[in-house]
Amino acid sequence: MTKMAYEQFVRMAELSYDVHGGESVIHEGWACYQYLVEITSSRAGYAEIPFRKGLALTDPPTLREVLECVQMDHVGYRHAHTFEDWCADYMGSDPDSRQAYSTYQQLAEQAAELEDVMGVSLFNVFVCDPPQGGILAGMVLDFEIEAGIEPMGSPEPAPVGTPCPLCGDEMAIGPRSGVLVCWKGH
């Protein structure tokens, strides 16, 4: 996720976070710092995400670090049709492992919590495969177009990154519409 796409997504989803913990632990044979990250939205609720970092990484996790890790985990979880499929695709996990099943269940619970926090449409944008070129902003545009928000079109071609004349935020090309629009949909 590019820095701008990440910032736009966090603004659109109205996310904030708080980090708890940071104690040094041994988790599954790995020495790490363990945190509990609470992600909240002004829209609704919160999600608690367990997060671990190696001992060489002494700073608490940022919201971007947490979201990027969760996004990678959930793309794999979402594409697996069954626990056995997930095990085969997720670093060769053993489908008979209770630890693997516990991790799989934790992903399901995190998905449900994050969907409540972000809303179904934004959560679907968040966990879908990155489009060609890795521009999440285009997917956000599609979300707004599908929600019935009329995009502001550009009468003449303009380079991606052109500021919106109404709000100054960067404009992007919607992948389905092919129209240069502001990610806010005006």
C-alpha positions, 0 to 999 in steps of 0.5 A: 500500500503506498503511503498516500493510499494508506493515508487516504484509506485511514481518513476514509475509514476514520481509524485511530489506534492505541497500543498496549503492552510491549513486554518481552515474551517467548511466543512459539519459540520466538523472542519478541515484544508482544502488544495488543493494538486497539483499532477504533473508528468514529463510525463504530466499535473497535478491534483488538489485534495481537501484534508481535515484533522481534526484539531488534525492533524496539519501537511500538508498532504503528497503525500502518505496520499493523494494518499492512500485516493484518491485510496480508494475513487476511488476503490469504485467509479470504482466498482459502475456502477451507481450513485445509486450503489455508494450511496448504497455502499458509507456509505449509501449516499442518491441518492436524495442528491445534496451533494452526487451527487456533491461528485460523480461528483468530483470523476469522475473529479479527476479520469480523471485528475489523468488518464491524469497525470499517464497515463491510464495503471498506473492509472488502476494499481493505482485504482485496488483492492490490490492483495493478500498480498497487493503487488502493486509491482507485479501489476506494474510488470504485467503492464510492462510485458503487455507493452512488456518490457521483465522481467529479470527472476531468474534461481533459486528461490530467496526470495521476496526482493532480490535486482536486480543485475542490479539496486539494487531495490527490486525484486518481484514475478509477480502475473501472471508470477510467475517469480522473476523480477525487477519492472523496467522490466530489 
